[in-house]
Amino acid sequence: MKETRGAGSPTIRSVAPRPGVVLLLTCGATFLAFLDTTVVNVAFPALRTSYPDTSVATLSWVVSSYAVVLAALLTPAGRLADVLGRKRVFLVSLLLFTAASAANALAPNIEALIAARAVQGAAAAGMIPAALGLVLHETPPEKRTVALGVWGAAASAAAAAGPTLGGVLVEIDSWRAVFLINVPLGLALLVGGLRSLPADRPTGRQLPDLVGTLVVTLGIGSFVGGLTEGSEWGWTSGRTLSALLGGVMLAAYGLYRSRRHPAPAVETGLWQNRTFAAANLTSLLAGIGMFAWLLSGPLFCATVWRYSVLDAGLAVTPGAVTSAIAAIIVGKRLSPAGQRAAVPVGLLMFTVTGVWMYLGVGAEREFLQVWLPAGALGGAALGAAMTGLSTAAAMSVPGEKFATGIGLNTTARQLGGALGVAATAVILAERGITGPLGFREIFLFSGIAAAVAALSGLALLRREPTPTAAQTAAPTDAPTDAPAADGHGAAALTTDR
């Protein structure tokens, strides 16, 4: 602590930022960002009760709008944090996230709720990479691996806490409480951040390609929208075909533009590495099955088995807990080669889970016989596979690009998640939401998606040159283009190397 005194002025104390305080604040914000990717799943039945005249496809946008915007903005938001300052982007994003949470809680109609969720997703995309950059910059190199493990554990804890916390909040009040709880927590983190986070230092990096970012975002949103609303609009209608084709064309142009822009919206050059490309493709396919499973689970318990929202949240909590445990074990105990092997093995285990639930669940409640063991197995499978994917993405790119690489891998997963939610909406629109048939087909669909992802994941098993310390170590002033963890696995760089 230093003291300075100006003429006739009181003593001014300047306290250097402490790494532990920085880690606590960034973990808190990361927890909130990833909590809101899962907690809404449990509130979905209550949303349907509040908006009985709204189709399941439209309601699914409460989940999809967050996932789509988060996926599209992660990489450019990280570059923006490097240009404008990590503290500034972190705090502005946290303020926007808090305000959007309040808007969600007060939303007068479904349209306002979906719009506020999109804003919340944009804010989360700014919080996560800025938080990672602050952790990397303020933590001494010898403690950085441990700090990343703690930071990643916050994301895993959010996934584990989401179902139970969401169920409790909805049971006590309503689905609005799921968003309202973010407001006091967000404000507390803001006050702490203003007082304790280090001042920004300019880096001189170029602003991200705003046009390319907008094009990619609109392309993803249009394509997901066409899939989500296709059964209601008609699969051969002009609206559906225009949304699907327009989305593909916009996304393709965004990727083409990214290949030539010095500060691209998407780091397409990293896909030249075949291992990294395989990790991205596997994440996309795995995300489809994972998000369909996560959304349909509590909805099945509430609508078919007639569980209360709290009971539905508790019913899916064991899978979230086993996911966090498996992620920590894989991340801490296995070598990088072992973590890559965990990807196809874990995805095949999840395939078994999908088939098991397709064959085993029905209108009769069979929680202990089928739901609990299948859910626990599925959670552990996802935790192991997602952690292995994060490690594969991190280890297949140069050290100075590891944040960007993991961010692009997370983007692929979130995009897959949006597609999985869209597929869930389509199946339920066709089969109905009150009987078990549609949900059984979703569980089977999730297993099939995981099986295809497992085939893609086999490409991660081929031998790679052992990375040098310089290649795998995070630089002192590492770029913050993306997160090193997600809501379903521990940090990618938690293994002792």
N, C-alpha and C positions, 0 to 999 in steps of 0.2 A: 504494500500500500504506500502511495506517495501522497504528501501533503504540499499544497501550494497556497500562497497567500498573496493576493493583490493588495494594492494600497487602499486602506480603508474598507476592505472587503473581508467577509468571513472565510474561514479555511475551507478549501475545496478539496475533497478527497477523490482520488481517481483509483479505482480498483481494477487490476488486471483481470480479464475474464478467466474463470477457473474451468478446466476441461470437464470436470464432473457436473458443474452447473449447466454448461452448454449441452452436454450429453443428456441431462435430465429434461431440458426444455425441448430439444429436438426429438427425443423419444416420445415425449408427450404429444407433440404435434403429429408425429408419424403414427402413433396409436390411433388418434382421432381420424386421420385420413384413411387408414386401412380398416378401422372399425366400420366406417360408413360404406364399405364395399360388401359387408356381410350382414350388418345389423338390420338392414331394410328387408332382407329375405324373411326374417321372422315376422316383421310387421306387415308383410304382404297380405295375409288373410284379413287383417284388420282394415287395410286399405280397401280391399274388395268389399267389405261390409259398409264402409263409408261412402263408396262410390259404386252402388249396385248396378247402375245403368251403364257403367264404363266397361268396355270389353277387356278381357285379359291381355290382349295384344297391346292396347293403349296403356293399361296399368303397368305392363312390363317396362315401359319407358322410364318409370321411376328408378328402375335398376339400370337400364341400358344407357340412359343419357349420362349418368355419372361415369360408367365404364368407357363409353365412346370418347368423351371429352378428355378423360384422364389418359387414355391410351394415346390419343393424338397429340397431346401437349407436353408429355413428359420430357422428351428430348429437347424441344425448343425452350421449354421453361428452364431447364438446367443451364443452357447457354445464356439465357436472359439473366439468370442469377449471377453468372460469371461476369457479365457486362455491367449490370446495374448495381451489383453488390448482393452478396448472399443474405446478409442481415436484412437489407431493405426488401428483397423479394420474399424472404421468409415471413417477415412481419406483415407486409401488405397482403400476401396470400393468406396468412392466418386470419387477418382482419376480414378479408373477403369470405373466407370459409365460415367464420363465425356469423357474419351477416347473412350469408346464404342459408345457414342452418336455421337462423331465426325466421327467415322468409319461408323455408320449408314448413316449419312448425305453424306458421300463421297462414299458409296458403289457402285462399278461399275456394279454389277449384283445382281439378286435376291438371289443367294446363299450366297454372301458376306453379304447381308443385314440380312438374317435369322441368320447367324452365329454371327454377331455383336449384334443382338437382344438377343440371348442366353447369350452372355457375359454380356450384360446390365442387364438381369434378375438376373444373378449370383451376380453382383455388388449390385443391389437393395436388394437382400437377405441379404447381409452383412450390408448395410446402415441402414435398418429399425430396426432390433433388437439392434444394437449398439447404435442407436439414442435413443431408449427407455431406455436402460441401463444408458446412460448419463443423461437423464432427471430424472430418479428415483434417481440416486446417488447424483446429485447436487442440487435437490430441497428439501427444508426442509419438514419434514413429514406433517406438518400442511397445506402446500400449494401443496402437491403432487396431490391431486385429481383435483385441478384447472389446474395444469400443464398438467396432462394427458388429461383433457378435451380440452385444447388449442392444444396439440399435435395431438389428434384425429381429431380436427376440421380442421387441415391442410390437413389431408387425405381426409376429406369430401369436402373441398374447391377444392382440385385437381380434384375430380370427377365432381364437378359442373363447374369448369373452363375449363375442357378438351375439350368438344365439341366446345365451342365458340372460345377458343384460337387456337385449331387445325384448325378450319375453316378459321380464320383470317390469320394464318401463311401460309396455303396452298394457299389462295387467293392472298396474297401479293407476294409470291415467288413460292414454290412448296412443295411437301411432305417432301423434305429434310429439310426445315426450322423447321419442327416439332421436329427434332432431334438436329438441329444446335443450337436452342435456349438454350439447356441444357448446352452448352459449357461455355459461359460466366457466367451463373448462377452457374455452378459447380465450376468453378475456383474461383469465389468470395467467395463461401462457404468454399473452401479449404483454402484460405488465412485467412479467419476469424477463421476457426477451428485450424489452426496451431498456431495462436496467442492467442486464447481465451479459448480453451478447456483444462480441467484439465489433468495433467499428469496421466498416467496409473499406477495402482498398481496391482501387481500379485495376483491372487486368489488361485493358486495352483490346479485348477480344471483340469480334464483330457481332452485331445484333443478329439474331436468327432470322431466317427467311420468313417474313410474316405472310407473304402471298402463298408460299408453298405450304406453310402450316395451315392456313385457312382452307386451301384446296384439299389437303389430305383429310382434315377434319370433316369437311362437307362430304367428301367422297365416302368415308367410313360411315357417317351418319345416314347418308342416302341409301347405301347398300343395306345396312342393318334395318333401316326403315322399310325398305321394300320387302325384306324377309319377314319382318314382324307383322306388317299389315297385309301381306299377300293374301291370306285366307279371307280377310274381310273385304279387300278391294277386288279380289279375283286374280288368280295367278296369271291370267292372260290379258288382264286389263292394261290400258295404256299407262295408268298411274304406277302400277307395280313394275311393268317392264321399264318405264322411264326411270324409276327410282333405282332399280338394279343396274341397268346399263349405264345410267348417268353416274352412279356411285363408282362403278368400275373405271369409267373413263376419267373421272376426277382424281381418283386415287392413283391411277396409272400416270397421269400428268404430273401429280405431285412427286411421285418417285422419279420420273424422268427429270423434273426440274432439280430434285435433290442431287442427282448425279453431277450436275454442272454448277451448283451454287457453292460458294466458299463457306457459307454457314447454313448448311442444309437443314430442312425440317426433319429428314430421316437420313441417318448415316449409312447410306446404301453401300459404301465401299467396304464396310465390315463384312458384308455377305460374301465377299470373295474368299473368305476363309470357310472351307467346307464344314468344319466342325461347328463354327458359329452359325452358319446357315442352317445346319441340321438342328441345332438347339432352338433356333427361332421357329422353325417349322413345327418341331415337336411341341414347343410351348403353345403355339397357335392351336394345334389339334387338341392338346391336353386341356387347354382353357375352355374349349367348346364343351367337352364332357364334364369338366369340373364345375363350371358355373351352372349348367343345366341341373346337375345333381344338387348343388347347394341351394338353388332356388326352389326346386320341386320338393325337397325333403320336408321342410316345415309346412309347406302348403298342403302336401299330402296328409300329414298328421292332423292338420286343422280341418280340412274339408272332407276327407274320407273317414278318418278315425274319430273325428269330432273332438279332438283334443282342444283344450283352451290354448290361447296363444302362449302362455307361460309354459304349459306342458309340452307344446310343440317345440319351443326353444330348448327346453331341457332334453327333449328326445334326440335332438341333433347335436347336443353339446359333446357327448362322448367322442364323436368323430372329429370334432374340432380339437379336442384335447389330445387324442392319439396323433393327429396331424402335427401338432406342435412338438410332441415328444419325439416322434420319428424324425422330424426336421432337425432337432437338436442333436440326436444321436448320429444321424448321417453327416451333419455338418461338422461335428466335433470328433467323431471316432473313426471315420473312414478316410482313406487316402483319396486324392483327386480321382484316381482311376476307379476306386470303389464307389465314389459318388456318381461318376458317369454310369457305372453299371447299375446303380440304384434306379436310374431313369426307366429303362425298359422293364426291369423287374417290378418296380412300383406300379407302372402303368398296366402291366399284365395282372397284377393283384387287383387293381381297380376294375379291370375288365371282368374279373371273377365276381367282384362286388356287384357290378351292374347286372350281370346275368342272374346272380343269386337273388337280387331284389326283384327282378322281372319275374322269376319263377316262384318266389316265396311270398311276396306281399299281396294282400287282397283286402276285401272289405272287413274281414275279421281282424281284430287287434292281436297281433303276434309280436309284441315288442321284444320280449326276452328270447323267443325262439329264433326270430329272423332279424328284426330291425336293429337291435343292439349289437349283435356280433357283426352283421354286415356293415353297419355304419362305422364301427370301430376299425374294421379292416380297411374300409374305403378311405377313412381319414388318414390312417397310417400310410397307406399306399400313396396318397396325394402328397403328404408331407415329405416322404422320402424322394419321390420323383421330382417335385418342384425344387427342392434343395439341390438335388443333383443337376438339374437344368441350370440353375443359377450359377453353380460352380463351373459347369461346362462353358457357359457364356463368358464368365470372367476369365477363365484360364486360356481361352482360345484367342484373346486379343492382347495387344501390347499393354503394358502397365498403364501408360498415360491415357489409354482408351477404355479402361475397365469399367468406369462408371457409365460411359456412353453405351458400352456393350451390354451391360446388365439392364440398362434402361430400355434399350431396344428389345431385349428379350422380354422384359415386363410388358412393354407395349404390345408385343405379339400375343402374350397371354391375355391381356385385357381385351384385345380385339377378338380373340377366340371366345372370351367370356361373353362379349356382346352378341356374338353369333349364337352361342349356346342359349342365352336368354331368349333370343329371337326364336330359336328352334323350339324351346319350351312353350312359348306363347302359341306357336303354330299348332303343335300337337294338342295342347289343351283346348284350343279353339275348335279343332276338328273332333276331338273325343269327349269333350266336356270336362268339367272340373270337380264334379261331385262323386264320380265313380273311380274305381282303381285302374281302369284300362289305360287311360291316357298317361297316368303316372308310371305305370309299369312299362309302357313304351318309351317314356323319357329315360327311365333307368337303363333300359336296354340300349337306347341311343347313346347314353353316356358311356356305357361299356364298350360299344362299337367304336366310338370316337377315341377312347383310350387305347383300344387295340391297334387302330391305325397309327396313333401317336407312338405306341411302343415299337412298331415297325420302323418309323422314322428315327426313333431313339437308338436303334441298333447302330446307326452311323456314328454314334458317339463312342463306340467301343473300340474303334480302330486305333492303333498305336499312334501317338503323337510325340514329337520331340519334347523332352523334359524342359519346361520353362525355366529360365534363369531367374535369379532373385530380382534382377533389374526389371524383368518383364512382368513379374507378378506383384511387385511392391507398388503400393499407391504412392504417387509423388507427393511431396510436401504440400504443394499448392494444387492438388488434384482438381481437374475439371469436374463440375457437378452436373453433368448432363443427365444423370439418371440415378435411380435408387439402387441399392445393393440388396434389397430384400423385397418380399411381397407379403401379402396377408396370409399365405399358406405355406410358408417355409422359413427357416432361419436364414440369417445373412449368408451370402454366398462365400464370404471369405472368413468363415469362422474356423476352418481347419488349420491346425498348427502346421506351418510349413517350415 
